[in-house]
Amino acid sequence: MKISVIHTGFFKLDGGAMFGVVPKKMWNKLQPADEDNLCTWAMRCLLVDDGQNRVLIDTGIGDKQDARFFSHYHLHGEQTLLGSLAAAGYRPEDITDVFHTHFHFDHCGGGIRRKGDGFEVVFPHARYWADQKQWAWATEPNEREKASFLKENLQPIADLGLLHFLPDGPESPWPWMELFRTFGHTESMVLPVIQTGNGKLVFCADLFPSVHHIPMPWIMGYDMRPLETLQDKKRFFYRGLAEDWTLFFEHDAANECCKLAETEKGVRGGEGFMLRDFLNQGFTHKAS
């Protein structure tokens, strides 16, 4: 199995929104904001190649919106979805499956692009996977979350007959992946738990956007049901500590991975490390 980090660039979001009720005096020490209170975040995806299937997990924000839309998010960095795929040795035609953790625009926008006056899929040979409850939630959004679900990221998948729904339980279409569902950030966000030769690797999506979001009260203001996020975290910690899960962060600009650590103050993130180090056969890093 080959696992590749697919970097799609950086963007900025309001620090207060990203850290919710946590006072700025606390989070700004860890994730410094600029003069507009904006913090820099990564949009880091993952490609898993098992020899037969090439599964791309999330696709970043894409580039099809107008300048006014992107002006709110200050996209920067030289890395792009297709550029990172090419650097890993893949073409869009090579991707067999696109896995959506959820349909917020910064996670799914890269899978659809403009074509003339319409849109087309970027990965022409891929099946596009999603949770059925998340799909229903995204296509008929509530007023608070509506701005995060863009029709142009969703409708082309259905129109072209490429939409496939994930199984309801923990099993996935691939034997090396288990599905861990969460319900606080948005309805039925799905975290892939990937069995590797060095243990289980979890794509954390927006349950833990960064290592700083691991402590229980550190929950984003974007979450629809913050008290449910607390329960999601408890379930995650129970499994993650018992099975020594490695966390892979989609949005942490500085840290790709970490282990969980039990401390006197609760569960925390251990020292950060690169995914390539975890995938090395001799990797023995434990939580600090």
C-alpha positions in Angstrom: 0.0 0.0 0.0 1.2 3.5 -0.9 -0.1 6.5 1.0 0.7 10.0 -0.3 0.0 13.4 1.3 -1.7 15.6 -1.3 -1.2 19.3 -0.4 -3.7 21.7 -2.0 -2.5 25.0 -0.5 -3.3 27.2 2.4 -6.1 29.5 3.3 -7.1 31.8 6.2 -10.1 31.7 8.6 -11.1 33.8 11.6 -9.3 32.5 14.7 -12.3 33.1 16.9 -14.5 31.0 14.6 -11.9 28.2 14.6 -11.5 28.1 18.4 -15.0 28.8 19.6 -15.3 29.6 23.3 -11.6 29.3 23.9 -10.2 32.8 24.7 -7.9 34.4 22.2 -5.3 34.9 24.9 -5.0 31.1 25.0 -5.3 30.1 21.3 -3.2 33.0 19.9 -0.1 31.6 21.6 -0.5 28.4 19.7 -2.0 29.6 16.4 -1.0 33.3 16.0 -3.5 35.5 14.2 -2.8 38.4 11.8 -4.0 41.9 12.2 -7.4 40.9 10.9 -7.7 38.0 13.4 -7.2 35.5 10.6 -5.1 32.3 11.1 -3.4 30.2 8.4 -4.7 26.7 7.8 -3.7 23.9 5.5 -5.9 21.9 3.1 -4.2 18.6 3.2 -5.7 15.6 1.5 -4.6 11.9 1.3 -4.3 9.4 -1.5 -4.3 5.7 -0.7 -3.1 3.3 -3.4 -3.7 -0.4 -2.6 -2.5 -1.6 -6.0 -6.0 -1.8 -7.5 -7.8 1.2 -6.0 -6.5 4.7 -5.8 -8.7 6.5 -3.2 -8.4 10.2 -2.8 -9.7 11.5 0.6 -11.1 15.0 0.3 -10.1 17.4 -2.5 -9.5 20.9 -1.0 -11.3 24.1 -2.0 -10.8 24.0 -5.8 -10.5 27.1 -8.1 -13.9 27.5 -9.7 -15.4 30.3 -7.5 -15.0 33.9 -8.4 -12.5 36.4 -7.0 -15.0 37.8 -4.5 -15.5 34.4 -3.0 -11.8 33.7 -2.7 -11.1 37.1 -1.2 -12.7 36.0 2.0 -10.2 33.1 2.4 -6.8 34.4 1.2 -5.7 31.4 -0.6 -1.9 31.1 -0.8 1.0 28.7 -1.3 2.3 27.1 -4.5 0.8 23.6 -4.0 -2.3 22.6 -5.8 -4.4 19.4 -6.0 -3.4 18.4 -9.4 0.2 19.5 -8.9 0.6 17.5 -5.8 -1.0 14.4 -7.4 1.5 14.8 -10.3 4.4 15.1 -7.9 3.2 11.8 -6.3 3.1 10.1 -9.7 -0.6 10.2 -10.5 -2.9 11.7 -13.2 -6.6 12.6 -12.6 -7.5 9.6 -14.8 -5.7 7.3 -12.3 -8.0 8.1 -9.4 -10.6 5.3 -9.0 -12.5 6.7 -5.9 -13.0 10.1 -4.3 -14.0 9.9 -0.6 -15.8 12.9 0.9 -15.6 13.2 4.6 -18.3 15.9 4.3 -19.3 18.6 1.8 -18.1 21.9 3.3 -16.5 23.7 0.4 -12.9 23.5 1.6 -13.1 19.7 1.7 -14.8 18.9 -1.6 -14.4 21.8 -4.0 -11.4 20.4 -5.9 -13.4 17.5 -7.3 -15.4 19.7 -9.6 -14.2 22.3 -12.1 -15.7 24.7 -14.6 -16.2 23.6 -18.2 -17.6 26.4 -20.4 -20.8 27.6 -18.8 -21.1 24.4 -16.7 -19.1 22.1 -14.6 -17.4 18.7 -14.9 -15.7 16.2 -12.6 -11.9 16.5 -12.3 -11.5 12.7 -11.9 -13.4 11.1 -14.9 -12.9 7.5 -13.9 -13.7 7.9 -10.2 -16.7 7.0 -8.1 -17.6 9.8 -5.7 -18.4 8.5 -2.3 -20.4 10.2 0.5 -22.5 9.4 3.5 -26.2 9.4 2.6 -27.3 11.5 5.6 -24.5 14.1 5.0 -25.6 14.3 1.3 -29.2 15.0 2.3 -28.0 17.5 4.9 -25.8 19.3 2.3 -28.4 19.4 -0.5 -31.1 20.7 1.8 -29.0 22.8 4.2 -30.1 24.7 7.3 -29.7 28.5 7.2 -26.7 28.6 9.5 -24.7 26.1 7.5 -26.0 27.0 4.0 -23.0 29.1 3.0 -20.7 26.1 3.5 -22.5 23.9 1.0 -22.1 25.1 -2.6 -24.5 23.6 -5.2 -21.7 23.5 -7.8 -19.7 21.1 -5.6 -22.6 18.7 -5.3 -25.0 18.7 -8.2 -22.6 17.7 -11.0 -21.8 14.4 -9.1 -25.4 13.5 -9.0 -26.2 14.7 -12.5 -23.4 12.5 -14.0 -24.5 9.4 -12.0 -21.2 9.2 -10.1 -22.6 9.5 -6.6 -22.2 6.4 -4.4 -23.3 6.1 -0.8 -21.0 4.6 1.9 -22.3 1.7 3.9 -24.2 2.7 7.1 -22.0 0.8 9.5 -18.2 0.8 10.1 -17.4 -1.3 7.1 -16.1 0.5 4.0 -15.9 -0.5 0.3 -12.2 -1.2 1.0 -11.0 -3.9 3.4 -8.2 -1.7 4.8 -10.5 1.2 5.8 -13.0 1.5 8.7 -15.6 4.3 8.9 -15.8 6.4 12.1 -18.8 8.7 12.0 -19.2 12.0 13.9 -22.3 14.2 14.3 -21.2 17.5 16.0 -19.5 19.4 13.3 -22.1 18.6 10.7 -24.5 15.7 10.1 -22.6 12.3 9.7 -19.1 13.4 8.9 -17.1 10.3 8.2 -13.5 9.8 9.3 -11.5 7.1 7.4 -9.6 4.8 9.8 -6.8 3.3 7.6 -5.1 0.0 8.5 -1.4 0.3 7.6 1.5 -1.9 8.3 2.5 0.4 11.2 -0.9 0.7 12.8 -4.1 2.6 12.3 -4.0 6.1 10.6 -7.1 8.3 11.0 -7.9 11.2 8.7 -9.3 13.7 11.2 -11.2 16.1 8.8 -12.9 18.7 11.0 -13.3 16.7 14.3 -9.7 17.7 15.0 -8.7 20.4 12.4 -5.4 20.7 14.2 -3.5 19.3 17.1 -4.7 22.3 19.2 -8.3 21.1 18.9 -7.7 17.8 20.7 -8.5 19.1 24.3 -12.2 18.6 25.0 -13.4 22.3 25.2 -11.4 23.3 22.1 -14.3 23.1 19.6 -14.8 25.2 16.5 -17.5 27.8 16.4 -18.5 26.3 13.1 -19.8 23.1 14.7 -23.5 22.7 14.5 -23.8 20.6 17.7 -20.9 21.4 20.0 -22.2 19.2 22.8 -22.3 16.3 20.3 -18.7 17.1 19.3 -17.8 16.4 23.0 -19.4 13.0 22.7 -17.6 12.4 19.3 -14.3 13.2 21.0 -14.9 10.9 23.9 -15.8 8.0 21.5 -12.7 8.8 19.5 -10.4 8.9 22.5 -11.7 5.6 23.8 -10.8 3.8 20.6 -7.8 5.9 19.7 -5.9 5.5 23.0 -6.7 1.8 23.2 -5.6 1.1 19.6 -2.8 3.6 19.5 -4.2 5.5 16.5 -2.1 8.0 14.6 -4.0 11.2 13.8 -3.6 12.9 10.3 -4.6 16.5 10.3 -6.2 18.1 7.3 -6.0 21.7 8.4 -3.0 22.0 10.8 -0.5 24.2 8.9 2.5 23.0 11.0 1.8 19.3 12.0 0.8 16.5 9.7 0.4 13.8 12.4 0.5 13.1 16.1 -0.4 10.4 18.7 -2.8 10.9 21.5 -1.5 11.3 25.1 -3.2 10.9 28.4 -2.2 13.6 30.9 -3.4 14.9 34.2 -5.3 17.6 32.3 -7.0 15.1 30.0 -6.2 13.8 26.5 -3.7 15.9 24.6 -1.8 15.7 21.3 1.7 14.4 21.4 4.7 15.7 19.5 3.9 16.3 15.8 5.6 14.4 13.1 5.4 13.8 9.3 3.3 11.1 7.8 6.3 9.7 5.9 8.1 9.0 9.2 5.1 7.0 10.5 5.0 5.0 7.3 8.7 4.1 7.6 9.0 0.5 8.7 11.2 1.4 11.7 8.9 4.1 13.1 8.4 3.7 16.9 7.3 7.2 17.9 4.9 7.2 20.9 2.8 10.0 22.4 4.8 12.4 24.5 
